[in-house]
Amino acid sequence: MNIELLARPLCLVVLAGMAFLPLEHVVPARPRPLRPRQGLATDLIFATLGQVVARLGIVLAVGWALALLDAIAPDRPLFVGVADRRARAALDVVCGLFLFELGGYVYHRLAHRVRWMWRLHEVHHTSETMDWLAAFRQHPVELLMLTLAQNVPLVLAGIPLGAHATVVALLKLNTVFVHANIRVPEGPWSLVLATPRFHHRHHQRSGPVKNYASLLPFIDRLFGTYSHETAAAFGLGRPAPRSFLALLAAPLARRPPPGAPAAARIAPS
């Protein structure tokens, strides 16, 4: 296995920390809480070992699946009729971002409705602190499924590899951004692009589940899942495993902890 392939997710973590950690100190959305030592250690393991494990699965399994789908993808580029190369490249990226986001939105809603998918996705919602590091608390198996859901539409639409890679890089960066504890002033841009305030509402501990999109809020507006409310508290609202290994094993549990609602954070049909 190429060491470079395994080093890439670790480089992303380092670069994300260098970019967002200073901003969280300069313009925090809420007072920066003192993270419990175990919670910080757990998220660091998710951001390192968890990302490497997921990367291996993506290269071996998801890459193989996407290669099979590529055989039935259109032979001609999606915007081959656009003569200007720069305009064509821009259209490829814009279309790719929309398709990537739409695939992620569909997966995300299913993850809050289908019980076995929720057991995997629930790991992400166990974080009681919203900051840049919380973005990496995702079960490796769910990362494989989500990556497949997001990338399949781009492959089937024939988005060129260069534009496809650009889309993936932008959305990875955006995922860390919308989890970060950063205050972004409200403005017209809030209608176009997701902000931390928008996504933090999705992690709200109580109330109806809203704001499934990660980049384009208008998708939530279109499907009636948008909320402009400000989140106050995060997590599941019931006891949850704390360690990395316990969270990896949590989806295999047959029932939630005693006294906990069995379908916490599962959206009503």
C-alpha positions in Angstrom: 0.0 0.0 0.0 1.3 3.4 -1.0 2.3 5.3 2.2 1.3 8.6 0.5 -2.3 7.4 0.4 -2.4 6.9 4.1 -0.5 10.1 4.8 -3.1 12.3 3.0 -5.8 12.1 5.6 -3.3 12.9 8.3 -2.1 15.9 6.4 -5.7 17.1 6.1 -6.1 17.0 9.8 -2.9 18.9 10.4 -3.9 21.6 7.8 -7.4 21.8 9.2 -6.1 22.4 12.7 -3.7 25.0 11.5 -6.5 26.8 9.7 -9.5 26.6 12.1 -8.0 26.4 15.6 -6.7 30.0 15.5 -10.1 31.2 14.1 -11.9 29.5 17.0 -9.8 31.5 19.4 -10.2 34.8 17.6 -13.9 34.7 16.5 -15.6 31.9 18.5 -19.3 31.3 18.0 -19.6 30.5 21.7 -17.2 30.5 24.7 -14.7 27.8 24.0 -15.4 25.0 26.4 -12.6 23.1 28.2 -12.8 19.7 26.5 -12.7 16.6 28.8 -9.4 14.8 28.4 -11.0 11.6 27.3 -13.2 13.4 24.7 -10.3 15.2 23.3 -8.3 12.0 23.1 -11.2 10.2 21.4 -11.6 12.8 18.7 -7.8 12.9 18.1 -7.9 9.1 17.5 -10.9 9.4 15.2 -9.0 12.2 13.3 -5.9 10.0 12.9 -6.3 6.3 13.2 -10.0 6.5 12.2 -9.2 8.5 9.1 -6.5 6.1 8.1 -8.7 3.1 8.5 -11.5 4.8 6.5 -9.0 5.7 3.8 -7.9 2.1 3.4 -11.6 1.1 3.0 -12.2 3.9 0.5 -9.2 3.0 -1.6 -10.0 -0.8 -1.6 -13.8 -0.9 -1.6 -15.3 2.4 -2.7 -12.6 2.9 -5.3 -13.4 -0.5 -6.8 -17.1 0.2 -6.8 -16.7 3.6 -8.5 -14.3 2.0 -11.1 -17.1 -0.4 -12.0 -19.6 2.4 -12.3 -17.2 4.4 -14.4 -17.6 1.7 -17.1 -21.2 2.7 -17.6 -20.6 6.5 -17.3 -21.0 8.7 -20.3 -18.0 8.7 -22.7 -18.4 12.4 -23.5 -17.8 15.1 -20.8 -21.0 16.6 -19.4 -20.4 20.1 -20.8 -18.5 19.1 -23.9 -20.6 21.6 -25.9 -19.2 24.6 -24.0 -16.3 26.0 -26.1 -14.6 28.1 -23.4 -12.3 25.8 -21.4 -12.5 27.9 -18.2 -16.3 28.1 -18.4 -16.5 24.4 -18.9 -14.3 23.7 -15.9 -16.4 26.0 -13.8 -19.6 24.3 -14.8 -18.1 20.9 -14.1 -17.2 22.0 -10.5 -20.6 23.7 -9.9 -22.5 20.8 -11.2 -20.3 18.4 -9.3 -20.8 20.3 -6.0 -24.5 20.1 -6.4 -24.6 16.4 -7.2 -22.1 15.6 -4.4 -24.2 17.6 -2.0 -27.5 16.1 -3.1 -26.1 12.6 -2.7 -24.9 13.5 0.8 -28.3 15.0 1.7 -30.1 11.9 0.7 -27.8 9.7 2.6 -27.9 12.0 5.7 -31.7 11.9 5.8 -31.8 8.1 5.5 -29.2 7.9 8.3 -31.7 9.6 10.6 -34.6 7.4 9.5 -33.2 3.9 8.9 -32.4 2.3 12.3 -29.3 0.3 11.2 -27.9 3.4 9.5 -28.6 5.6 12.5 -26.6 3.2 14.7 -23.5 4.1 12.6 -24.4 7.8 12.2 -25.2 8.1 15.9 -21.5 8.0 16.6 -21.1 11.4 15.0 -23.8 12.8 17.1 -22.3 11.7 20.4 -20.0 14.8 20.3 -21.1 17.3 22.9 -18.7 20.0 21.7 -18.9 21.6 18.3 -15.5 22.5 17.0 -13.2 21.7 14.1 -12.1 18.4 15.6 -15.7 17.1 16.1 -15.9 16.9 12.3 -13.7 13.8 12.3 -15.8 11.8 14.8 -17.4 9.5 12.3 -17.6 5.7 12.2 -15.2 4.4 9.5 -17.9 2.2 8.1 -20.3 5.2 7.7 -17.5 7.1 6.0 -17.3 4.4 3.4 -21.1 4.5 2.8 -21.2 8.3 2.8 -18.3 8.5 0.4 -20.0 6.1 -2.0 -23.3 8.0 -1.8 -21.6 11.3 -2.5 -19.4 10.2 -5.4 -21.7 7.9 -7.3 -23.7 10.8 -8.9 -20.6 12.5 -10.1 -19.3 9.3 -11.8 -22.6 8.5 -13.4 -22.9 12.1 -14.7 -19.5 11.9 -16.2 -17.9 14.8 -14.2 -14.2 14.9 -15.3 -11.6 13.6 -12.9 -10.0 17.0 -12.3 -13.3 18.7 -11.4 -14.3 15.6 -9.3 -11.1 15.9 -7.3 -11.7 19.6 -6.8 -15.2 18.9 -5.5 -14.0 16.3 -3.0 -11.3 18.7 -1.7 -13.7 21.6 -1.3 -16.3 19.5 0.5 -13.7 18.0 2.9 -12.6 21.5 3.9 -16.2 22.6 4.2 -17.1 19.7 6.5 -14.5 20.9 9.0 -15.6 24.5 8.6 -19.3 23.9 9.4 -18.4 22.0 12.6 -16.0 24.6 13.7 -16.7 26.9 16.7 -16.5 30.0 14.5 -18.8 33.0 14.4 -19.8 34.0 10.9 -21.9 37.2 10.5 -25.3 36.7 9.0 -25.7 38.1 5.5 -26.8 37.2 2.0 -24.1 34.5 1.8 -26.0 32.6 4.5 -28.7 31.9 2.0 -26.2 30.4 -0.5 -23.6 28.6 1.6 -23.8 26.7 4.9 -22.2 28.3 8.0 -21.3 26.8 11.3 -24.5 28.2 12.8 -26.5 26.4 10.1 -24.9 23.0 10.7 -24.7 23.3 14.5 -28.5 23.4 14.5 -28.4 19.9 13.0 -26.5 18.7 16.1 -29.0 20.3 18.4 -29.6 17.9 21.3 -33.4 18.2 21.3 -36.2 19.2 18.9 -36.9 18.1 15.3 -33.9 17.2 13.2 -33.1 19.9 10.6 -30.4 21.2 8.3 -29.1 18.0 6.7 -27.1 19.7 4.0 -23.5 20.5 4.5 -22.8 23.1 1.8 -26.0 24.3 0.1 -28.8 25.4 2.5 -31.3 25.8 -0.3 -31.6 22.0 -0.5 -33.0 22.0 3.0 -35.3 24.9 2.0 -36.5 22.9 -1.0 -37.3 19.8 1.0 -38.7 21.5 4.1 -36.0 20.6 6.5 -34.5 24.1 7.0 -34.2 25.8 10.3 -32.8 29.2 11.2 -32.7 28.5 14.9 -29.5 28.7 16.9 -28.4 25.5 18.6 -27.8 25.6 22.4 -26.7 22.1 23.4 -25.3 19.2 21.5 -25.1 15.4 21.9 -27.7 12.7 22.2 -29.2 13.7 25.5 -28.4 10.3 27.0 -25.3 8.4 28.1 -23.1 7.4 25.2 -19.7 5.6 25.0 -16.7 7.8 25.4 -13.7 5.8 24.1 -12.8 5.3 20.4 -13.1 1.5 20.6 -16.4 1.7 22.5 -17.8 4.0 19.9 -16.7 1.7 17.1 -18.5 -1.2 18.8 -21.6 0.9 19.7 -23.5 0.2 16.4 -23.4 -3.6 17.2 -25.3 -3.1 20.5 -28.8 -4.5 20.4 -30.4 -1.8 22.5 -29.5 1.6 23.9 -28.4 2.2 27.5 -31.0 1.7 30.2 -33.6 4.5 30.3 -32.6 6.0 26.9 -35.1 6.5 24.1 -34.5 3.7 21.5 -34.9 6.1 18.6 -33.2 9.2 19.9 -32.5 11.7 17.0 -34.3 9.5 14.5 -36.5 11.8 12.5 -40.2 11.0 12.3 -41.6 9.7 9.1 
